[in-house]
Amino acid sequence: MRIVVFGAGGRAGRRATAEARRRGHQVTAVVRDPAGHSDLVDVRVVAGDVVDAGSIARAAAGHDAAISAAVDLTMPPHDFFTASSRALATGLATAGVRRLVVVGLASIMPGASGAALMDEPGYPNEYRSFYLGHAAGLDELRTSDLDWVYLAPAGDFDHDGTRTGHYRLAEHGDPTSRISYPDFAIALVDEIEEPRHHRTAASIREA
């Protein structure tokens, strides 16, 4: 398959790119500044802006599916995530790409109580504006016509974790859960090769 990865220079995007290449897919890695990403090898690296529908359409043309792991911390979270969701919906539709897998955030997923993790007692909320930005972006996705899935770690990432080759679907968010970026990337690419979730959000945890 031909897969375009937006935000391919970040931690999740880089692992998704590597996992897709490991399986033999052709990958276009979209980053803001290709000159700063000489470590992205064996892929086509292009400049792109995930809040610009025209830029997205050009990068995605001729591809079968897209992954978005993009974030821009220089913009207010609400502005970035809503703008990127709208731009992805428009740009991918223009390019004829229907399938979109989005890297999500555990904080806005339901916890054991049924409420969002960020609203459960004791959950750290110093980055609540970031959480709410993600939630607003997800709401925008729900209004699109794309075949999207929003995948979030059940808790957080194990930043030093290695690839075990396994993961599982979580029944609910769990702040104690940790999954490695390489294992999370497996779930991302699995949802492109054999889509199981459509127009919904799901939590992924360690096996």
PASEBA-1860 file (N, C-alpha, C; in nm, 3 decimals):
! residues 207
1> MRIVVFGA> 0.083/-0.119/0.000/0.000/0.000/0.000/0.087/0.125/0.000 ~ 0.027/0.237/-0.037/0.095/0.365/-0.027/0.032/0.442/0.088 ~ 0.113/0.474/0.188/0.065/0.537/0.310/0.135/0.671/0.329 ~ 0.058/0.775/0.358/0.115/0.905/0.387/0.104/0.929/0.537 ~ 0.214/0.969/0.598/0.219/0.991/0.743/0.246/1.138/0.770 ~ 0.149/1.205/0.829/0.164/1.345/0.867/0.221/1.350/1.009 ~ 0.322/1.435/1.029/0.389/1.438/1.158/0.487/1.323/1.171 ~ 0.549/1.285/1.060/0.638/1.169/1.058/0.768/1.191/1.134
9> GGRAGRRA> 0.797/1.315/1.171/0.920/1.342/1.244/0.906/1.330/1.394 ~ 0.784/1.315/1.445/0.762/1.302/1.588/0.779/1.159/1.636 ~ 0.763/1.139/1.766/0.789/1.007/1.823/0.692/0.901/1.772 ~ 0.563/0.931/1.769/0.467/0.833/1.719/0.475/0.822/1.567 ~ 0.488/0.934/1.499/0.493/0.933/1.354/0.613/0.860/1.299 ~ 0.728/0.878/1.364/0.850/0.812/1.319/0.836/0.660/1.333 ~ 0.776/0.615/1.445/0.758/0.470/1.464/0.655/0.413/1.367 ~ 0.549/0.490/1.338/0.450/0.444/1.241/0.513/0.432/1.102
17> TAEARRRG> 0.596/0.528/1.067/0.667/0.523/0.939/0.756/0.399/0.931 ~ 0.829/0.373/1.037/0.918/0.257/1.039/0.840/0.126/1.032 ~ 0.728/0.119/1.103/0.648/-0.003/1.102/0.588/-0.029/0.964 ~ 0.540/0.076/0.899/0.485/0.061/0.765/0.592/0.014/0.666 ~ 0.711/0.071/0.677/0.821/0.028/0.589/0.863/-0.115/0.619 ~ 0.862/-0.152/0.746/0.900/-0.288/0.785/0.810/-0.391/0.716 ~ 0.685/-0.351/0.691/0.589/-0.441/0.627/0.589/-0.428/0.474 ~ 0.675/-0.344/0.422/0.689/-0.334/0.278/0.603/-0.231/0.210
25> HQVTAVVR> 0.536/-0.146/0.288/0.453/-0.042/0.227/0.540/0.074/0.179 ~ 0.490/0.146/0.081/0.554/0.269/0.036/0.503/0.383/0.124 ~ 0.595/0.463/0.177/0.557/0.566/0.273/0.604/0.703/0.226 ~ 0.513/0.800/0.234/0.549/0.940/0.220/0.543/1.002/0.359 ~ 0.658/1.052/0.405/0.669/1.113/0.537/0.656/1.264/0.524 ~ 0.553/1.320/0.585/0.527/1.463/0.575/0.573/1.532/0.703 ~ 0.662/1.628/0.688/0.717/1.704/0.801/0.719/1.852/0.762 ~ 0.737/1.938/0.860/0.740/2.081/0.829/0.869/2.119/0.755
33> DPAGHSDL> 0.981/2.058/0.797/1.110/2.093/0.738/1.189/1.966/0.707 ~ 1.184/1.917/0.584/1.255/1.795/0.549/1.405/1.800/0.579 ~ 1.466/1.918/0.572/1.609/1.929/0.598/1.646/1.886/0.739 ~ 1.551/1.893/0.829/1.579/1.856/0.968/1.551/1.712/0.999 ~ 1.523/1.631/0.896/1.485/1.491/0.922/1.561/1.396/0.830 ~ 1.693/1.408/0.831/1.776/1.320/0.750/1.773/1.176/0.802 ~ 1.719/1.156/0.923/1.710/1.023/0.980/1.594/0.942/0.922 ~ 1.504/1.007/0.850/1.395/0.936/0.785/1.447/0.880/0.653
41> VDVRVVAG> 1.479/0.753/0.653/1.541/0.691/0.536/1.446/0.590/0.473 ~ 1.471/0.561/0.346/1.394/0.463/0.271/1.247/0.503/0.258 ~ 1.220/0.632/0.268/1.085/0.685/0.249/1.096/0.816/0.168 ~ 0.986/0.856/0.111/0.980/0.986/0.045/0.945/1.091/0.149 ~ 1.030/1.189/0.168/1.009/1.293/0.268/0.969/1.422/0.197 ~ 0.856/1.480/0.236/0.808/1.603/0.174/0.768/1.703/0.282 ~ 0.773/1.830/0.245/0.728/1.935/0.336/0.577/1.947/0.326 ~ 0.513/1.968/0.440/0.368/1.982/0.441/0.320/2.049/0.567
49> DVVDAGSI> 0.198/2.099/0.560/0.137/2.170/0.672/0.001/2.107/0.698 ~ -0.016/2.045/0.814/-0.137/1.969/0.843/-0.258/2.056/0.873 ~ -0.240/2.187/0.879/-0.356/2.275/0.892/-0.391/2.342/0.760 ~ -0.327/2.298/0.652/-0.350/2.353/0.518/-0.404/2.242/0.429 ~ -0.533/2.252/0.392/-0.597/2.146/0.314/-0.529/2.125/0.180 ~ -0.482/2.233/0.117/-0.414/2.220/-0.011/-0.284/2.143/0.003 ~ -0.209/2.172/0.107/-0.084/2.102/0.133/-0.109/1.953/0.157 ~ -0.214/1.924/0.232/-0.250/1.784/0.260/-0.287/1.712/0.132
57> ARAAAGHD> -0.369/1.776/0.048/-0.412/1.714/-0.077/-0.293/1.682/-0.167 ~ -0.197/1.773/-0.174/-0.079/1.749/-0.259/0.004/1.633/-0.206 ~ 0.023/1.627/-0.074/0.105/1.521/-0.016/0.036/1.385/-0.026 ~ -0.097/1.384/-0.016/-0.172/1.258/-0.009/-0.212/1.204/-0.145 ~ -0.197/1.282/-0.250/-0.239/1.237/-0.383/-0.173/1.103/-0.419 ~ -0.255/1.009/-0.465/-0.203/0.880/-0.507/-0.181/0.780/-0.396 ~ -0.221/0.813/-0.274/-0.202/0.722/-0.161/-0.331/0.646/-0.129 ~ -0.315/0.538/-0.054/-0.429/0.454/-0.016/-0.486/0.489/0.120
65> AAISAAVD> -0.403/0.542/0.208/-0.446/0.571/0.345/-0.350/0.671/0.408 ~ -0.395/0.729/0.519/-0.315/0.831/0.588/-0.311/0.803/0.738 ~ -0.200/0.843/0.798/-0.185/0.845/0.944/-0.153/0.988/0.982 ~ -0.220/1.039/1.086/-0.184/1.171/1.137/-0.133/1.159/1.280 ~ -0.007/1.194/1.297/0.056/1.199/1.429/0.109/1.340/1.454 ~ 0.050/1.436/1.385/0.103/1.573/1.386/0.057/1.651/1.507 ~ 0.144/1.738/1.555/0.110/1.834/1.659/0.199/1.956/1.640 ~ 0.145/2.072/1.672/0.221/2.197/1.663/0.202/2.271/1.795
73> LTMPPHDF> 0.303/2.264/1.880/0.293/2.324/2.013/0.307/2.475/2.011 ~ 0.333/2.534/1.893/0.340/2.680/1.885/0.201/2.741/1.869 ~ 0.101/2.659/1.841/-0.036/2.706/1.826/-0.117/2.669/1.950 ~ -0.218/2.746/1.986/-0.309/2.704/2.093/-0.368/2.568/2.058 ~ -0.376/2.474/2.153/-0.421/2.339/2.121/-0.557/2.333/2.052 ~ -0.653/2.410/2.100/-0.785/2.407/2.039/-0.777/2.449/1.892 ~ -0.701/2.554/1.865/-0.688/2.603/1.728/-0.621/2.500/1.639 ~ -0.513/2.440/1.689/-0.440/2.344/1.606/-0.522/2.221/1.575
81> FTASSRAL> -0.579/2.157/1.677/-0.644/2.029/1.654/-0.774/2.043/1.575 ~ -0.847/2.150/1.594/-0.968/2.170/1.513/-0.930/2.202/1.368 ~ -0.830/2.289/1.351/-0.788/2.326/1.215/-0.731/2.206/1.141 ~ -0.652/2.124/1.210/-0.592/2.009/1.142/-0.698/1.905/1.105 ~ -0.797/1.884/1.192/-0.903/1.789/1.158/-0.982/1.836/1.038 ~ -1.012/1.965/1.033/-1.086/2.018/0.918/-1.003/2.009/0.790 ~ -0.875/2.043/0.801/-0.787/2.040/0.684/-0.768/1.896/0.634 ~ -0.753/1.801/0.726/-0.739/1.662/0.686/-0.865/1.613/0.616
89> ATGLATAG> -0.981/1.647/0.669/-1.107/1.605/0.607/-1.117/1.657/0.465 ~ -1.084/1.784/0.446/-1.095/1.846/0.313/-0.984/1.799/0.221 ~ -0.861/1.801/0.270/-0.747/1.767/0.186/-0.745/1.621/0.144 ~ -0.775/1.530/0.237/-0.776/1.389/0.201/-0.890/1.357/0.105 ~ -1.005/1.421/0.125/-1.116/1.400/0.031/-1.077/1.446/-0.109 ~ -1.010/1.560/-0.117/-0.965/1.610/-0.247/-0.869/1.511/-0.313 ~ -0.783/1.448/-0.233/-0.685/1.353/-0.285/-0.744/1.215/-0.311 ~ -0.869/1.195/-0.270/-0.933/1.064/-0.289/-0.889/0.960/-0.189
97> VRRLVVVG> -0.840/1.004/-0.072/-0.797/0.913/0.035/-0.907/0.907/0.140 ~ -0.962/0.788/0.162/-1.074/0.773/0.254/-1.031/0.735/0.396 ~ -0.929/0.652/0.409/-0.894/0.597/0.540/-0.793/0.686/0.611 ~ -0.826/0.725/0.734/-0.738/0.808/0.817/-0.729/0.747/0.957 ~ -0.607/0.725/1.003/-0.581/0.678/1.139/-0.512/0.792/1.214 ~ -0.571/0.832/1.325/-0.523/0.948/1.401/-0.465/0.902/1.535 ~ -0.349/0.954/1.570/-0.289/0.928/1.701/-0.360/1.016/1.803 ~ -0.423/0.953/1.901/-0.503/1.025/1.998/-0.438/1.037/2.134
105> LASIMPGA> -0.520/1.080/2.230/-0.474/1.111/2.365/-0.561/1.039/2.467 ~ -0.496/0.970/2.562/-0.570/0.892/2.661/-0.663/0.979/2.746 ~ -0.621/1.101/2.774/-0.694/1.186/2.869/-0.839/1.207/2.834 ~ -0.872/1.202/2.704/-1.010/1.229/2.664/-1.091/1.101/2.641 ~ -1.026/0.986/2.662/-1.096/0.859/2.645/-1.168/0.820/2.775 ~ -1.275/0.742/2.766/-1.347/0.702/2.887/-1.260/0.618/2.979 ~ -1.265/0.649/3.109/-1.197/0.569/3.208/-1.290/0.462/3.263 ~ -1.251/0.402/3.374/-1.331/0.294/3.433/-1.469/0.341/3.475
113> SGAALMDE> -1.482/0.468/3.512/-1.610/0.522/3.557/-1.704/0.554/3.442 ~ -1.651/0.558/3.320/-1.730/0.600/3.205/-1.706/0.745/3.169 ~ -1.656/0.823/3.263/-1.620/0.962/3.235/-1.483/0.967/3.169 ~ -1.454/1.076/3.103/-1.321/1.092/3.045/-1.216/1.082/3.155 ~ -1.101/1.023/3.122/-0.995/1.010/3.223/-0.962/1.144/3.288 ~ -0.961/1.251/3.208/-0.924/1.382/3.263/-1.023/1.431/3.367 ~ -1.143/1.371/3.371/-1.245/1.412/3.467/-1.256/1.318/3.585 ~ -1.173/1.213/3.588/-1.176/1.122/3.701/-1.093/1.178/3.817
121> PGYPNEYR> -1.132/1.149/3.942/-1.061/1.204/4.058/-0.913/1.170/4.055 ~ -0.830/1.269/4.084/-0.687/1.248/4.095/-0.610/1.254/3.966 ~ -0.680/1.267/3.853/-0.609/1.270/3.725/-0.539/1.406/3.711 ~ -0.411/1.409/3.671/-0.340/1.537/3.658/-0.398/1.622/3.546 ~ -0.423/1.748/3.576/-0.489/1.834/3.478/-0.413/1.962/3.448 ~ -0.281/1.962/3.470/-0.204/2.083/3.439/-0.199/2.110/3.289 ~ -0.227/2.008/3.208/-0.228/2.026/3.063/-0.370/2.015/3.007 ~ -0.468/2.057/3.086/-0.607/2.039/3.046/-0.641/2.109/2.914
129> SFYLGHAA> -0.580/2.223/2.889/-0.609/2.292/2.762/-0.566/2.206/2.644 ~ -0.458/2.129/2.660/-0.413/2.038/2.555/-0.514/1.925/2.539 ~ -0.562/1.871/2.651/-0.663/1.765/2.645/-0.787/1.814/2.571 ~ -0.833/1.933/2.609/-0.955/1.986/2.548/-0.936/2.014/2.399 ~ -0.815/2.053/2.362/-0.785/2.071/2.220/-0.800/1.941/2.143 ~ -0.746/1.832/2.199/-0.761/1.701/2.136/-0.909/1.665/2.123 ~ -0.985/1.690/2.229/-1.128/1.657/2.227/-1.200/1.735/2.119 ~ -1.166/1.862/2.104/-1.229/1.944/2.000/-1.193/1.894/1.861
137> GLDELRTS> -1.068/1.850/1.844/-1.027/1.794/1.716/-1.102/1.666/1.683 ~ -1.125/1.583/1.785/-1.202/1.460/1.765/-1.347/1.493/1.727 ~ -1.404/1.594/1.789/-1.539/1.636/1.754/-1.547/1.680/1.608 ~ -1.442/1.747/1.560/-1.439/1.787/1.419/-1.433/1.665/1.328 ~ -1.354/1.566/1.366/-1.346/1.444/1.285/-1.483/1.380/1.271 ~ -1.561/1.384/1.377/-1.693/1.320/1.374/-1.787/1.384/1.273 ~ -1.759/1.506/1.232/-1.844/1.572/1.134/-1.797/1.546/0.991 ~ -1.683/1.480/0.975/-1.627/1.457/0.841/-1.687/1.332/0.778
145> DLDWVYLA> -1.661/1.317/0.649/-1.707/1.199/0.575/-1.598/1.093/0.561 ~ -1.484/1.115/0.624/-1.374/1.019/0.614/-1.406/0.890/0.689 ~ -1.338/0.783/0.651/-1.340/0.659/0.727/-1.224/0.666/0.826 ~ -1.249/0.730/0.939/-1.141/0.759/1.034/-1.150/0.667/1.155 ~ -1.036/0.654/1.223/-1.032/0.593/1.355/-0.931/0.671/1.438 ~ -0.967/0.696/1.563/-0.885/0.772/1.656/-0.832/0.672/1.759 ~ -0.702/0.644/1.754/-0.641/0.547/1.845/-0.557/0.618/1.950 ~ -0.586/0.588/2.076/-0.512/0.650/2.187/-0.451/0.542/2.274
153> PAGDFDHD> -0.336/0.570/2.334/-0.286/0.476/2.435/-0.384/0.474/2.552 ~ -0.398/0.361/2.617/-0.492/0.352/2.729/-0.450/0.443/2.844 ~ -0.320/0.462/2.860/-0.270/0.548/2.966/-0.168/0.648/2.913 ~ -0.048/0.598/2.887/0.058/0.684/2.833/0.156/0.596/2.758 ~ 0.258/0.660/2.703/0.361/0.586/2.632/0.477/0.552/2.726 ~ 0.534/0.435/2.705/0.660/0.398/2.767/0.768/0.449/2.671 ~ 0.824/0.564/2.703/0.912/0.632/2.609/1.038/0.554/2.578 ~ 1.079/0.466/2.666/1.199/0.386/2.642/1.165/0.242/2.606
161> GTRTGHYR> 1.037/0.212/2.590/0.995/0.075/2.562/1.034/0.030/2.423 ~ 1.058/-0.099/2.410/1.097/-0.158/2.282/0.979/-0.232/2.219 ~ 1.000/-0.280/2.099/0.895/-0.350/2.026/0.881/-0.494/2.076 ~ 0.762/-0.527/2.129/0.734/-0.666/2.167/0.658/-0.737/2.056 ~ 0.594/-0.660/1.969/0.515/-0.718/1.862/0.371/-0.745/1.901 ~ 0.332/-0.699/2.021/0.197/-0.729/2.069/0.132/-0.605/2.132 ~ 0.000/-0.603/2.128/-0.081/-0.502/2.196/-0.221/-0.560/2.208 ~ -0.308/-0.491/2.282/-0.447/-0.534/2.287/-0.538/-0.415/2.301
169> LAEHGDPT> -0.661/-0.434/2.264/-0.762/-0.331/2.277/-0.801/-0.319/2.423 ~ -0.804/-0.197/2.474/-0.840/-0.176/2.614/-0.990/-0.155/2.628 ~ -1.049/-0.206/2.736/-1.191/-0.186/2.762/-1.218/-0.042/2.800 ~ -1.120/0.022/2.862/-1.132/0.162/2.902/-0.993/0.217/2.928 ~ -0.986/0.349/2.942/-0.859/0.411/2.974/-0.810/0.370/3.111 ~ -0.679/0.368/3.127/-0.617/0.328/3.254/-0.489/0.409/3.272 ~ -0.489/0.502/3.368/-0.371/0.589/3.385/-0.242/0.514/3.413 ~ -0.250/0.390/3.460/-0.128/0.315/3.493/-0.072/0.239/3.372
177> SRISYPDF> -0.148/0.233/3.265/-0.106/0.157/3.147/0.007/0.229/3.073 ~ 0.101/0.152/3.021/0.210/0.206/2.940/0.233/0.115/2.821 ~ 0.240/0.173/2.703/0.269/0.097/2.582/0.384/0.166/2.509 ~ 0.471/0.087/2.449/0.584/0.145/2.377/0.537/0.207/2.246 ~ 0.610/0.304/2.198/0.578/0.363/2.069/0.581/0.260/1.956 ~ 0.681/0.170/1.952/0.682/0.071/1.844/0.560/-0.021/1.846 ~ 0.513/-0.061/1.964/0.396/-0.147/1.971/0.269/-0.069/1.934 ~ 0.262/0.056/1.974/0.147/0.139/1.935/0.144/0.156/1.782
185> AIALVDEI> 0.261/0.168/1.722/0.269/0.181/1.577/0.214/0.058/1.507 ~ 0.230/-0.058/1.567/0.173/-0.179/1.508/0.021/-0.165/1.497 ~ -0.042/-0.114/1.603/-0.187/-0.094/1.601/-0.227/0.005/1.493 ~ -0.150/0.111/1.475/-0.181/0.210/1.373/-0.181/0.148/1.234 ~ -0.076/0.073/1.203/-0.064/0.016/1.069/-0.163/-0.099/1.051 ~ -0.192/-0.174/1.157/-0.294/-0.279/1.148/-0.429/-0.221/1.105 ~ -0.461/-0.100/1.154/-0.590/-0.039/1.120/-0.595/0.011/0.976 ~ -0.481/0.015/0.912/-0.478/0.047/0.769/-0.485/-0.080/0.686
193> EEPRHHRT> -0.408/-0.180/0.726/-0.407/-0.306/0.650/-0.540/-0.380/0.661 ~ -0.592/-0.390/0.781/-0.719/-0.460/0.806/-0.804/-0.377/0.901 ~ -0.874/-0.278/0.850/-0.952/-0.188/0.937/-1.057/-0.264/1.020 ~ -1.051/-0.241/1.150/-1.149/-0.301/1.240/-1.241/-0.197/1.302 ~ -1.196/-0.074/1.306/-1.273/0.033/1.370/-1.301/0.142/1.267 ~ -1.423/0.190/1.268/-1.465/0.289/1.170/-1.541/0.402/1.238 ~ -1.492/0.524/1.217/-1.556/0.645/1.269/-1.580/0.634/1.420 ~ -1.474/0.592/1.489/-1.484/0.576/1.634/-1.346/0.593/1.696
201> AASIREA> -1.343/0.602/1.828/-1.218/0.611/1.904/-1.197/0.483/1.984 ~ -1.072/0.441/1.995/-1.041/0.318/2.068/-0.911/0.337/2.145 ~ -0.901/0.267/2.259/-0.781/0.272/2.341/-0.698/0.146/2.321 ~ -0.568/0.165/2.315/-0.474/0.054/2.294/-0.382/0.042/2.415 ~ -0.362/-0.080/2.461/-0.272/-0.099/2.574/-0.173/-0.211/2.547 ~ -0.079/-0.225/2.639/0.021/-0.329/2.627/-0.045/-0.467/2.636 ~ 0.014/-0.566/2.576/-0.044/-0.702/2.575/-0.027/-0.767/2.712
END
